[in-house]
Amino acid sequence: MLTRPSAPTNPLERLTGAGLAWGEGAYAKWAASIGAIAFSLYILLTAATAWFMPDANWDMLPYLAIAEEGTYPDPQALHDYAYNTVKGGVSAGDYKTLTDDGGGFRSHMAEDAADFHSLLGMYRIKFLYAEIL
């Protein structure tokens, strides 16, 4: 048999119960608006973070290259365009980090346009991202 709990006698319990009941009703009434506002705030904060605290990531080089493949069909010209564009857009320290890892992968890609061009196939899969660039 189900029994109903007794009405709270403590003023704090009554206040808490009333507050929760109001919150439940308000959320039920404005759930779509609350969700839209929360999502908009998330997008705004993400965009602000990307704008004010950009992260120089090596992947920017091949994505930039595939975005401009039609303009620069020659692998060497495309390589030069991507690296020079990034060099102009990031700090000297960030550029060194992107291109010089002491003879490793990044150093090799910065020096060898043919190998850099052969790597672009993995980045063409995300064609919508490249089109946005």
BABA-348506 format. One record per atom (N, C-alpha, C): residue number from 1; residue in one letter; atom name; x, y, z. Coordinates in steps of 0.001 Angstrom, whole numbers. Example, Ala and Ser with C-alpha at 12.3 -4.5 7.8 and 13.67 -1.06 7.14 Angstrom:
<nodes>
node pos:1, code:A, site:N, xx:13190, yy:-5690, zz:7800
node pos:1, code:A, site:CA, xx:12300, yy:-4500, zz:7800
node pos:1, code:A, site:C, xx:13200, yy:-3300, zz:7800
node pos:2, code:S, site:N, xx:12850, yy:-2250, zz:7080
node pos:2, code:S, site:CA, xx:13670, yy:-1060, zz:7140
node pos:2, code:S, site:C, xx:12900, yy:30, zz:7870
</nodes>
This chain:
<nodes>
node pos:1, code:M, site:N, xx:831, yy:-1170, zz:0
node pos:1, code:M, site:CA, xx:0, yy:0, zz:0
node pos:1, code:M, site:C, xx:884, yy:1244, zz:0
node pos:2, code:L, site:N, xx:546, yy:2173, zz:-855
node pos:2, code:L, site:CA, xx:1318, yy:3406, zz:-946
node pos:2, code:L, site:C, xx:795, yy:4414, zz:59
node pos:3, code:T, site:N, xx:1699, yy:5036, zz:713
node pos:3, code:T, site:CA, xx:1295, yy:6079, zz:1663
node pos:3, code:T, site:C, xx:1931, yy:7387, zz:1252
node pos:4, code:R, site:N, xx:1248, yy:8414, zz:1539
node pos:4, code:R, site:CA, xx:1734, yy:9740, zz:1239
node pos:4, code:R, site:C, xx:2572, yy:10232, zz:2407
node pos:5, code:P, site:N, xx:3737, yy:10806, zz:2121
node pos:5, code:P, site:CA, xx:4538, yy:11311, zz:3235
node pos:5, code:P, site:C, xx:3820, yy:12476, zz:3907
node pos:6, code:S, site:N, xx:4093, yy:12626, zz:5146
node pos:6, code:S, site:CA, xx:3446, yy:13721, zz:5877
node pos:6, code:S, site:C, xx:3990, yy:15061, zz:5385
node pos:7, code:A, site:N, xx:3170, yy:16073, zz:5502
node pos:7, code:A, site:CA, xx:3572, yy:17415, zz:5075
node pos:7, code:A, site:C, xx:4739, yy:17882, zz:5927
node pos:8, code:P, site:N, xx:5742, yy:18501, zz:5278
node pos:8, code:P, site:CA, xx:6898, yy:18958, zz:6054
node pos:8, code:P, site:C, xx:6490, yy:20042, zz:7052
node pos:9, code:T, site:N, xx:7018, yy:19923, zz:8221
node pos:9, code:T, site:CA, xx:6728, yy:20921, zz:9254
node pos:9, code:T, site:C, xx:7874, yy:21903, zz:9409
node pos:10, code:N, site:N, xx:9037, yy:21512, zz:8996
node pos:10, code:N, site:CA, xx:10196, yy:22380, zz:9082
node pos:10, code:N, site:C, xx:10076, yy:23479, zz:8014
node pos:11, code:P, site:N, xx:10229, yy:24751, zz:8356
node pos:11, code:P, site:CA, xx:10108, yy:25837, zz:7372
node pos:11, code:P, site:C, xx:11102, yy:25707, zz:6217
node pos:12, code:L, site:N, xx:12297, yy:25223, zz:6497
node pos:12, code:L, site:CA, xx:13294, yy:25063, zz:5438
node pos:12, code:L, site:C, xx:12854, yy:24000, zz:4435
node pos:13, code:E, site:N, xx:12275, yy:22907, zz:4922
node pos:13, code:E, site:CA, xx:11779, yy:21861, zz:4030
node pos:13, code:E, site:C, xx:10625, yy:22375, zz:3181
node pos:14, code:R, site:N, xx:9743, yy:23167, zz:3773
node pos:14, code:R, site:CA, xx:8619, yy:23737, zz:3015
node pos:14, code:R, site:C, xx:9131, yy:24694, zz:1942
node pos:15, code:L, site:N, xx:10108, yy:25520, zz:2298
node pos:15, code:L, site:CA, xx:10679, yy:26474, zz:1340
node pos:15, code:L, site:C, xx:11385, yy:25732, zz:201
node pos:16, code:T, site:N, xx:12138, yy:24704, zz:551
node pos:16, code:T, site:CA, xx:12833, yy:23908, zz:-461
node pos:16, code:T, site:C, xx:11833, yy:23223, zz:-1384
node pos:17, code:G, site:N, xx:10795, yy:22643, zz:-820
node pos:17, code:G, site:CA, xx:9767, yy:21983, zz:-1622
node pos:17, code:G, site:C, xx:9070, yy:22950, zz:-2559
node pos:18, code:A, site:N, xx:8760, yy:24145, zz:-2058
node pos:18, code:A, site:CA, xx:8104, yy:25148, zz:-2900
node pos:18, code:A, site:C, xx:9037, yy:25595, zz:-4024
node pos:19, code:G, site:N, xx:10307, yy:25781, zz:-3692
node pos:19, code:G, site:CA, xx:11279, yy:26191, zz:-4710
node pos:19, code:G, site:C, xx:11452, yy:25141, zz:-5792
node pos:20, code:L, site:N, xx:11528, yy:23885, zz:-5387
node pos:20, code:L, site:CA, xx:11656, yy:22809, zz:-6366
node pos:20, code:L, site:C, xx:10404, yy:22688, zz:-7226
node pos:21, code:A, site:N, xx:9242, yy:22843, zz:-6615
node pos:21, code:A, site:CA, xx:7991, yy:22777, zz:-7378
node pos:21, code:A, site:C, xx:7932, yy:23915, zz:-8396
node pos:22, code:W, site:N, xx:8344, yy:25112, zz:-7983
node pos:22, code:W, site:CA, xx:8355, yy:26250, zz:-8909
node pos:22, code:W, site:C, xx:9350, yy:25995, zz:-10046
node pos:23, code:G, site:N, xx:10551, yy:25504, zz:-9711
node pos:23, code:G, site:CA, xx:11568, yy:25229, zz:-10727
node pos:23, code:G, site:C, xx:11116, yy:24182, zz:-11720
node pos:24, code:E, site:N, xx:10445, yy:23156, zz:-11219
node pos:24, code:E, site:CA, xx:9935, yy:22099, zz:-12085
node pos:24, code:E, site:C, xx:8887, yy:22654, zz:-13045
node pos:25, code:G, site:N, xx:7999, yy:23473, zz:-12529
node pos:25, code:G, site:CA, xx:6964, yy:24068, zz:-13376
node pos:25, code:G, site:C, xx:7546, yy:25038, zz:-14391
node pos:26, code:A, site:N, xx:8505, yy:25849, zz:-13954
node pos:26, code:A, site:CA, xx:9128, yy:26812, zz:-14864
node pos:26, code:A, site:C, xx:9885, yy:26089, zz:-15972
node pos:27, code:Y, site:N, xx:10605, yy:25035, zz:-15610
node pos:27, code:Y, site:CA, xx:11350, yy:24293, zz:-16627
node pos:27, code:Y, site:C, xx:10396, yy:23628, zz:-17613
node pos:28, code:A, site:N, xx:9301, yy:23059, zz:-17113
node pos:28, code:A, site:CA, xx:8333, yy:22415, zz:-17997
node pos:28, code:A, site:C, xx:7744, yy:23429, zz:-18973
node pos:29, code:K, site:N, xx:7545, yy:24641, zz:-18514
node pos:29, code:K, site:CA, xx:6939, yy:25678, zz:-19348
node pos:29, code:K, site:C, xx:7931, yy:26241, zz:-20365
node pos:30, code:W, site:N, xx:9184, yy:26417, zz:-19955
node pos:30, code:W, site:CA, xx:10172, yy:27097, zz:-20801
node pos:30, code:W, site:C, xx:11352, yy:26204, zz:-21178
node pos:31, code:A, site:N, xx:11142, yy:24910, zz:-21277
node pos:31, code:A, site:CA, xx:12250, yy:23978, zz:-21545
node pos:31, code:A, site:C, xx:12958, yy:24291, zz:-22861
node pos:32, code:A, site:N, xx:12199, yy:24546, zz:-23921
node pos:32, code:A, site:CA, xx:12818, yy:24823, zz:-25221
node pos:32, code:A, site:C, xx:13639, yy:26110, zz:-25174
node pos:33, code:S, site:N, xx:13101, yy:27133, zz:-24543
node pos:33, code:S, site:CA, xx:13833, yy:28401, zz:-24442
node pos:33, code:S, site:C, xx:15091, yy:28251, zz:-23601
node pos:34, code:I, site:N, xx:14972, yy:27538, zz:-22491
node pos:34, code:I, site:CA, xx:16137, yy:27318, zz:-21625
node pos:34, code:I, site:C, xx:17203, yy:26534, zz:-22384
node pos:35, code:G, site:N, xx:16800, yy:25520, zz:-23124
node pos:35, code:G, site:CA, xx:17748, yy:24735, zz:-23913
node pos:35, code:G, site:C, xx:18420, yy:25561, zz:-24996
node pos:36, code:A, site:N, xx:17638, yy:26407, zz:-25679
node pos:36, code:A, site:CA, xx:18206, yy:27255, zz:-26733
node pos:36, code:A, site:C, xx:19200, yy:28258, zz:-26156
node pos:37, code:I, site:N, xx:18871, yy:28828, zz:-25019
node pos:37, code:I, site:CA, xx:19782, yy:29782, zz:-24370
node pos:37, code:I, site:C, xx:21056, yy:29081, zz:-23913
node pos:38, code:A, site:N, xx:20921, yy:27908, zz:-23317
node pos:38, code:A, site:CA, xx:22100, yy:27159, zz:-22857
node pos:38, code:A, site:C, xx:22990, yy:26773, zz:-24037
node pos:39, code:F, site:N, xx:22394, yy:26321, zz:-25130
node pos:39, code:F, site:CA, xx:23174, yy:25952, zz:-26312
node pos:39, code:F, site:C, xx:23860, yy:27173, zz:-26916
node pos:40, code:S, site:N, xx:23146, yy:28296, zz:-26978
node pos:40, code:S, site:CA, xx:23730, yy:29529, zz:-27509
node pos:40, code:S, site:C, xx:24906, yy:29995, zz:-26664
node pos:41, code:L, site:N, xx:24777, yy:29899, zz:-25355
node pos:41, code:L, site:CA, xx:25894, yy:30269, zz:-24476
node pos:41, code:L, site:C, xx:27092, yy:29359, zz:-24697
node pos:42, code:Y, site:N, xx:26847, yy:28079, zz:-24887
node pos:42, code:Y, site:CA, xx:27931, yy:27135, zz:-25151
node pos:42, code:Y, site:C, xx:28666, yy:27505, zz:-26443
node pos:43, code:I, site:N, xx:27919, yy:27777, zz:-27507
node pos:43, code:I, site:CA, xx:28525, yy:28151, zz:-28789
node pos:43, code:I, site:C, xx:29295, yy:29456, zz:-28641
node pos:44, code:L, site:N, xx:28720, yy:30428, zz:-27953
node pos:44, code:L, site:CA, xx:29378, yy:31719, zz:-27752
node pos:44, code:L, site:C, xx:30675, yy:31572, zz:-26967
node pos:45, code:L, site:N, xx:30657, yy:30787, zz:-25900
node pos:45, code:L, site:CA, xx:31874, yy:30581, zz:-25109
node pos:45, code:L, site:C, xx:32939, yy:29822, zz:-25896
node pos:46, code:T, site:N, xx:32522, yy:28855, zz:-26693
node pos:46, code:T, site:CA, xx:33478, yy:28119, zz:-27521
node pos:46, code:T, site:C, xx:34111, yy:29040, zz:-28560
node pos:47, code:A, site:N, xx:33302, yy:29867, zz:-29208
node pos:47, code:A, site:CA, xx:33829, yy:30805, zz:-30203
node pos:47, code:A, site:C, xx:34757, yy:31833, zz:-29560
node pos:48, code:A, site:N, xx:34382, yy:32334, zz:-28396
node pos:48, code:A, site:CA, xx:35234, yy:33311, zz:-27705
node pos:48, code:A, site:C, xx:36566, yy:32686, zz:-27305
node pos:49, code:T, site:N, xx:36531, yy:31452, zz:-26858
node pos:49, code:T, site:CA, xx:37775, yy:30765, zz:-26490
node pos:49, code:T, site:C, xx:38672, yy:30598, zz:-27712
node pos:50, code:A, site:N, xx:38100, yy:30194, zz:-28833
node pos:50, code:A, site:CA, xx:38892, yy:30020, zz:-30052
node pos:50, code:A, site:C, xx:39439, yy:31352, zz:-30555
node pos:51, code:W, site:N, xx:38677, yy:32423, zz:-30397
node pos:51, code:W, site:CA, xx:39100, yy:33735, zz:-30886
node pos:51, code:W, site:C, xx:40191, yy:34341, zz:-29999
node pos:52, code:F, site:N, xx:40001, yy:34296, zz:-28702
node pos:52, code:F, site:CA, xx:40931, yy:34965, zz:-27793
node pos:52, code:F, site:C, xx:42105, yy:34095, zz:-27359
node pos:53, code:M, site:N, xx:41980, yy:32779, zz:-27472
node pos:53, code:M, site:CA, xx:43068, yy:31870, zz:-27085
node pos:53, code:M, site:C, xx:43275, yy:30823, zz:-28183
node pos:54, code:P, site:N, xx:43700, yy:31257, zz:-29388
node pos:54, code:P, site:CA, xx:43853, yy:30294, zz:-30480
node pos:54, code:P, site:C, xx:44969, yy:29293, zz:-30191
node pos:55, code:D, site:N, xx:44817, yy:28114, zz:-30738
node pos:55, code:D, site:CA, xx:45791, yy:27046, zz:-30544
node pos:55, code:D, site:C, xx:46429, yy:26730, zz:-31890
node pos:56, code:A, site:N, xx:47726, yy:26951, zz:-32005
node pos:56, code:A, site:CA, xx:48445, yy:26639, zz:-33240
node pos:56, code:A, site:C, xx:48702, yy:25137, zz:-33271
node pos:57, code:N, site:N, xx:47959, yy:24438, zz:-34113
node pos:57, code:N, site:CA, xx:48036, yy:22989, zz:-34206
node pos:57, code:N, site:C, xx:48608, yy:22617, zz:-35569
node pos:58, code:W, site:N, xx:49428, yy:21577, zz:-35633
node pos:58, code:W, site:CA, xx:50063, yy:21213, zz:-36897
node pos:58, code:W, site:C, xx:49037, yy:20902, zz:-37978
node pos:59, code:D, site:N, xx:47887, yy:20389, zz:-37616
node pos:59, code:D, site:CA, xx:46864, yy:20035, zz:-38602
node pos:59, code:D, site:C, xx:46390, yy:21232, zz:-39419
node pos:60, code:M, site:N, xx:46644, yy:22440, zz:-38945
node pos:60, code:M, site:CA, xx:46227, yy:23610, zz:-39720
node pos:60, code:M, site:C, xx:46954, yy:23661, zz:-41064
node pos:61, code:L, site:N, xx:48163, yy:23150, zz:-41125
node pos:61, code:L, site:CA, xx:48935, yy:23195, zz:-42373
node pos:61, code:L, site:C, xx:48288, yy:22356, zz:-43476
node pos:62, code:P, site:N, xx:48019, yy:21071, zz:-43265
node pos:62, code:P, site:CA, xx:47376, yy:20313, zz:-44344
node pos:62, code:P, site:C, xx:45942, yy:20763, zz:-44640
node pos:63, code:Y, site:N, xx:45194, yy:21184, zz:-43631
node pos:63, code:Y, site:CA, xx:43839, yy:21663, zz:-43907
node pos:63, code:Y, site:C, xx:43876, yy:22924, zz:-44762
node pos:64, code:L, site:N, xx:44791, yy:23813, zz:-44476
node pos:64, code:L, site:CA, xx:44946, yy:25020, zz:-45285
node pos:64, code:L, site:C, xx:45362, yy:24644, zz:-46705
node pos:65, code:A, site:N, xx:46238, yy:23658, zz:-46824
node pos:65, code:A, site:CA, xx:46694, yy:23223, zz:-48147
node pos:65, code:A, site:C, xx:45548, yy:22641, zz:-48974
node pos:66, code:I, site:N, xx:44728, yy:21776, zz:-48391
node pos:66, code:I, site:CA, xx:43646, yy:21197, zz:-49201
node pos:66, code:I, site:C, xx:42570, yy:22227, zz:-49526
node pos:67, code:A, site:N, xx:42442, yy:23250, zz:-48692
node pos:67, code:A, site:CA, xx:41472, yy:24307, zz:-48993
node pos:67, code:A, site:C, xx:41900, yy:25114, zz:-50216
node pos:68, code:E, site:N, xx:43196, yy:25161, zz:-50496
node pos:68, code:E, site:CA, xx:43706, yy:25956, zz:-51616
node pos:68, code:E, site:C, xx:44305, yy:25108, zz:-52737
node pos:69, code:E, site:N, xx:44023, yy:23816, zz:-52766
node pos:69, code:E, site:CA, xx:44576, yy:22945, zz:-53811
node pos:69, code:E, site:C, xx:44210, yy:23397, zz:-55213
node pos:70, code:G, site:N, xx:43017, yy:23918, zz:-55391
node pos:70, code:G, site:CA, xx:42604, yy:24369, zz:-56714
node pos:70, code:G, site:C, xx:43392, yy:25574, zz:-57195
node pos:71, code:T, site:N, xx:43835, yy:26392, zz:-56281
node pos:71, code:T, site:CA, xx:44595, yy:27590, zz:-56628
node pos:71, code:T, site:C, xx:46061, yy:27271, zz:-56887
node pos:72, code:Y, site:N, xx:46596, yy:26301, zz:-56155
node pos:72, code:Y, site:CA, xx:48010, yy:25931, zz:-56265
node pos:72, code:Y, site:C, xx:48119, yy:24445, zz:-56621
node pos:73, code:P, site:N, xx:48051, yy:24090, zz:-57921
node pos:73, code:P, site:CA, xx:48083, yy:22672, zz:-58290
node pos:73, code:P, site:C, xx:49462, yy:22020, zz:-58118
node pos:74, code:D, site:N, xx:50522, yy:22814, zz:-58129
node pos:74, code:D, site:CA, xx:51875, yy:22276, zz:-57966
node pos:74, code:D, site:C, xx:52147, yy:21991, zz:-56489
node pos:75, code:P, site:N, xx:52614, yy:20778, zz:-56146
node pos:75, code:P, site:CA, xx:52860, yy:20446, zz:-54732
node pos:75, code:P, site:C, xx:53813, yy:21410, zz:-54024
node pos:76, code:Q, site:N, xx:54859, yy:21851, zz:-54715
node pos:76, code:Q, site:CA, xx:55810, yy:22770, zz:-54078
node pos:76, code:Q, site:C, xx:55158, yy:24125, zz:-53804
node pos:77, code:A, site:N, xx:54391, yy:24635, zz:-54768
node pos:77, code:A, site:CA, xx:53716, yy:25922, zz:-54574
node pos:77, code:A, site:C, xx:52678, yy:25827, zz:-53454
node pos:78, code:L, site:N, xx:51972, yy:24709, zz:-53401
node pos:78, code:L, site:CA, xx:50967, yy:24501, zz:-52350
node pos:78, code:L, site:C, xx:51633, yy:24425, zz:-50982
node pos:79, code:H, site:N, xx:52732, yy:23710, zz:-50901
node pos:79, code:H, site:CA, xx:53511, yy:23597, zz:-49662
node pos:79, code:H, site:C, xx:53990, yy:24975, zz:-49213
node pos:80, code:D, site:N, xx:54559, yy:25729, zz:-50154
node pos:80, code:D, site:CA, xx:55062, yy:27068, zz:-49818
node pos:80, code:D, site:C, xx:53928, yy:27979, zz:-49357
node pos:81, code:Y, site:N, xx:52782, yy:27900, zz:-50042
node pos:81, code:Y, site:CA, xx:51638, yy:28723, zz:-49648
node pos:81, code:Y, site:C, xx:51200, yy:28401, zz:-48223
node pos:82, code:A, site:N, xx:51017, yy:27121, zz:-47923
node pos:82, code:A, site:CA, xx:50528, yy:26723, zz:-46594
node pos:82, code:A, site:C, xx:51498, yy:27158, zz:-45504
node pos:83, code:Y, site:N, xx:52759, yy:26865, zz:-45679
node pos:83, code:Y, site:CA, xx:53737, yy:27196, zz:-44640
node pos:83, code:Y, site:C, xx:53936, yy:28707, zz:-44505
node pos:84, code:N, site:N, xx:53957, yy:29437, zz:-45618
node pos:84, code:N, site:CA, xx:54127, yy:30895, zz:-45528
node pos:84, code:N, site:C, xx:52904, yy:31576, zz:-44918
node pos:85, code:T, site:N, xx:51721, yy:31063, zz:-45226
node pos:85, code:T, site:CA, xx:50498, yy:31632, zz:-44649
node pos:85, code:T, site:C, xx:50471, yy:31427, zz:-43140
node pos:86, code:V, site:N, xx:50804, yy:30227, zz:-42703
node pos:86, code:V, site:CA, xx:50825, yy:29950, zz:-41262
node pos:86, code:V, site:C, xx:51929, yy:30756, zz:-40584
node pos:87, code:K, site:N, xx:53073, yy:30879, zz:-41241
node pos:87, code:K, site:CA, xx:54184, yy:31655, zz:-40668
node pos:87, code:K, site:C, xx:53763, yy:33104, zz:-40430
node pos:88, code:G, site:N, xx:52966, yy:33649, zz:-41339
node pos:88, code:G, site:CA, xx:52490, yy:35018, zz:-41182
node pos:88, code:G, site:C, xx:51386, yy:35174, zz:-40146
node pos:89, code:G, site:N, xx:50760, yy:34069, zz:-39761
node pos:89, code:G, site:CA, xx:49617, yy:34152, zz:-38859
node pos:89, code:G, site:C, xx:49858, yy:33718, zz:-37429
node pos:90, code:V, site:N, xx:51032, yy:33156, zz:-37144
node pos:90, code:V, site:CA, xx:51321, yy:32708, zz:-35781
node pos:90, code:V, site:C, xx:52618, yy:33356, zz:-35301
node pos:91, code:S, site:N, xx:52863, yy:33265, zz:-34021
node pos:91, code:S, site:CA, xx:54098, yy:33829, zz:-33466
node pos:91, code:S, site:C, xx:55302, yy:33003, zz:-33931
node pos:92, code:A, site:N, xx:56485, yy:33582, zz:-33812
node pos:92, code:A, site:CA, xx:57706, yy:32891, zz:-34225
node pos:92, code:A, site:C, xx:57904, yy:31605, zz:-33422
node pos:93, code:G, site:N, xx:57602, yy:31650, zz:-32138
node pos:93, code:G, site:CA, xx:57735, yy:30460, zz:-31297
node pos:93, code:G, site:C, xx:56778, yy:29359, zz:-31707
node pos:94, code:D, site:N, xx:55527, yy:29740, zz:-32009
node pos:94, code:D, site:CA, xx:54550, yy:28743, zz:-32459
node pos:94, code:D, site:C, xx:54964, yy:28151, zz:-33804
node pos:95, code:Y, site:N, xx:55480, yy:28997, zz:-34704
node pos:95, code:Y, site:CA, xx:55905, yy:28497, zz:-36013
node pos:95, code:Y, site:C, xx:57061, yy:27512, zz:-35864
node pos:96, code:K, site:N, xx:57990, yy:27827, zz:-34982
node pos:96, code:K, site:CA, xx:59114, yy:26910, zz:-34742
node pos:96, code:K, site:C, xx:58603, yy:25581, zz:-34191
node pos:97, code:T, site:N, xx:57628, yy:25643, zz:-33300
node pos:97, code:T, site:CA, xx:57042, yy:24414, zz:-32750
node pos:97, code:T, site:C, xx:56360, yy:23594, zz:-33845
node pos:98, code:L, site:N, xx:55709, yy:24274, zz:-34786
node pos:98, code:L, site:CA, xx:54999, yy:23582, zz:-35864
node pos:98, code:L, site:C, xx:55938, yy:22974, zz:-36903
node pos:99, code:T, site:N, xx:57133, yy:23539, zz:-37048
node pos:99, code:T, site:CA, xx:58000, yy:23123, zz:-38154
node pos:99, code:T, site:C, xx:59321, yy:22493, zz:-37742
node pos:100, code:D, site:N, xx:59702, yy:22581, zz:-36491
node pos:100, code:D, site:CA, xx:61011, yy:22076, zz:-36082
node pos:100, code:D, site:C, xx:60884, yy:21213, zz:-34836
node pos:101, code:D, site:N, xx:60956, yy:19915, zz:-35050
node pos:101, code:D, site:CA, xx:60946, yy:19000, zz:-33905
node pos:101, code:D, site:C, xx:62237, yy:18188, zz:-33860
node pos:102, code:G, site:N, xx:63309, yy:18815, zz:-34301
node pos:102, code:G, site:CA, xx:64622, yy:18181, zz:-34215
node pos:102, code:G, site:C, xx:64829, yy:17033, zz:-35188
node pos:103, code:G, site:N, xx:64324, yy:17157, zz:-36394
node pos:103, code:G, site:CA, xx:64527, yy:16128, zz:-37402
node pos:103, code:G, site:C, xx:63433, yy:15083, zz:-37467
node pos:104, code:G, site:N, xx:62354, yy:15278, zz:-36770
node pos:104, code:G, site:CA, xx:61244, yy:14330, zz:-36771
node pos:104, code:G, site:C, xx:60248, yy:14611, zz:-37885
node pos:105, code:F, site:N, xx:59017, yy:14191, zz:-37652
node pos:105, code:F, site:CA, xx:57948, yy:14295, zz:-38644
node pos:105, code:F, site:C, xx:57703, yy:15737, zz:-39086
node pos:106, code:R, site:N, xx:57563, yy:16641, zz:-38152
node pos:106, code:R, site:CA, xx:57254, yy:18033, zz:-38497
node pos:106, code:R, site:C, xx:58377, yy:18675, zz:-39299
node pos:107, code:S, site:N, xx:59603, yy:18421, zz:-38907
node pos:107, code:S, site:CA, xx:60749, yy:18963, zz:-39647
node pos:107, code:S, site:C, xx:60768, yy:18407, zz:-41068
node pos:108, code:H, site:N, xx:60520, yy:17114, zz:-41205
node pos:108, code:H, site:CA, xx:60522, yy:16477, zz:-42522
node pos:108, code:H, site:C, xx:59425, yy:17067, zz:-43412
node pos:109, code:M, site:N, xx:58235, yy:17237, zz:-42879
node pos:109, code:M, site:CA, xx:57132, yy:17787, zz:-43666
node pos:109, code:M, site:C, xx:57399, yy:19241, zz:-44064
node pos:110, code:A, site:N, xx:58077, yy:19988, zz:-43207
node pos:110, code:A, site:CA, xx:58399, yy:21383, zz:-43528
node pos:110, code:A, site:C, xx:59413, yy:21468, zz:-44660
node pos:111, code:E, site:N, xx:60237, yy:20447, zz:-44816
node pos:111, code:E, site:CA, xx:61294, yy:20471, zz:-45825
node pos:111, code:E, site:C, xx:60918, yy:19761, zz:-47119
node pos:112, code:D, site:N, xx:60027, yy:18800, zz:-47086
node pos:112, code:D, site:CA, xx:59739, yy:17955, zz:-48247
node pos:112, code:D, site:C, xx:58302, yy:18156, zz:-48733
node pos:113, code:A, site:N, xx:58167, yy:18922, zz:-49814
node pos:113, code:A, site:CA, xx:56840, yy:19236, zz:-50347
node pos:113, code:A, site:C, xx:56134, yy:17998, zz:-50891
node pos:114, code:A, site:N, xx:56868, yy:17080, zz:-51492
node pos:114, code:A, site:CA, xx:56243, yy:15881, zz:-52069
node pos:114, code:A, site:C, xx:55639, yy:15000, zz:-50975
node pos:115, code:D, site:N, xx:56367, yy:14802, zz:-49900
node pos:115, code:D, site:CA, xx:55824, yy:13995, zz:-48802
node pos:115, code:D, site:C, xx:54651, yy:14701, zz:-48123
node pos:116, code:F, site:N, xx:54750, yy:16019, zz:-47988
node pos:116, code:F, site:CA, xx:53642, yy:16791, zz:-47418
node pos:116, code:F, site:C, xx:52405, yy:16621, zz:-48294
node pos:117, code:H, site:N, xx:52585, yy:16708, zz:-49608
node pos:117, code:H, site:CA, xx:51468, yy:16573, zz:-50540
node pos:117, code:H, site:C, xx:50869, yy:15169, zz:-50484
node pos:118, code:S, site:N, xx:51706, yy:14149, zz:-50303
node pos:118, code:S, site:CA, xx:51190, yy:12776, zz:-50242
node pos:118, code:S, site:C, xx:50351, yy:12538, zz:-48988
node pos:119, code:L, site:N, xx:50549, yy:13337, zz:-47984
node pos:119, code:L, site:CA, xx:49817, yy:13211, zz:-46724
node pos:119, code:L, site:C, xx:48413, yy:13820, zz:-46794
node pos:120, code:L, site:N, xx:48170, yy:14656, zz:-47780
node pos:120, code:L, site:CA, xx:46913, yy:15411, zz:-47830
node pos:120, code:L, site:C, xx:45679, yy:14538, zz:-48026
node pos:121, code:G, site:N, xx:45839, yy:13338, zz:-48562
node pos:121, code:G, site:CA, xx:44693, yy:12449, zz:-48763
node pos:121, code:G, site:C, xx:43940, yy:12157, zz:-47481
node pos:122, code:M, site:N, xx:44657, yy:12055, zz:-46385
node pos:122, code:M, site:CA, xx:43997, yy:11791, zz:-45096
node pos:122, code:M, site:C, xx:43143, yy:12976, zz:-44651
node pos:123, code:Y, site:N, xx:43477, yy:14162, zz:-45117
node pos:123, code:Y, site:CA, xx:42746, yy:15357, zz:-44709
node pos:123, code:Y, site:C, xx:41615, yy:15694, zz:-45675
node pos:124, code:R, site:N, xx:41644, yy:15155, zz:-46885
node pos:124, code:R, site:CA, xx:40571, yy:15414, zz:-47853
node pos:124, code:R, site:C, xx:39264, yy:14759, zz:-47438
node pos:125, code:I, site:N, xx:39326, yy:13768, zz:-46582
node pos:125, code:I, site:CA, xx:38122, yy:13068, zz:-46133
node pos:125, code:I, site:C, xx:37154, yy:14045, zz:-45476
node pos:126, code:K, site:N, xx:37680, yy:14986, zz:-44744
node pos:126, code:K, site:CA, xx:36838, yy:15980, zz:-44066
node pos:126, code:K, site:C, xx:36634, yy:17176, zz:-45000
node pos:127, code:F, site:N, xx:35990, yy:16942, zz:-46130
node pos:127, code:F, site:CA, xx:35880, yy:17954, zz:-47166
node pos:127, code:F, site:C, xx:35064, yy:19174, zz:-46746
node pos:128, code:L, site:N, xx:34065, yy:18997, zz:-45896
node pos:128, code:L, site:CA, xx:33268, yy:20153, zz:-45482
node pos:128, code:L, site:C, xx:34099, yy:21131, zz:-44660
node pos:129, code:Y, site:N, xx:34976, yy:20613, zz:-43820
node pos:129, code:Y, site:CA, xx:35844, yy:21481, zz:-43026
node pos:129, code:Y, site:C, xx:36753, yy:22287, zz:-43946
node pos:130, code:A, site:N, xx:37296, yy:21635, zz:-44967
node pos:130, code:A, site:CA, xx:38169, yy:22334, zz:-45910
node pos:130, code:A, site:C, xx:37390, yy:23377, zz:-46699
node pos:131, code:E, site:N, xx:36145, yy:23090, zz:-47045
node pos:131, code:E, site:CA, xx:35331, yy:24052, zz:-47787
node pos:131, code:E, site:C, xx:35025, yy:25292, zz:-46952
node pos:132, code:I, site:N, xx:34871, yy:25111, zz:-45658
node pos:132, code:I, site:CA, xx:34603, yy:26253, zz:-44782
node pos:132, code:I, site:C, xx:35801, yy:27189, zz:-44745
node pos:133, code:L, site:N, xx:37015, yy:26609, zz:-44808
node pos:133, code:L, site:CA, xx:38226, yy:27429, zz:-44793
node pos:133, code:L, site:C, xx:38292, yy:28265, zz:-46037
</nodes>
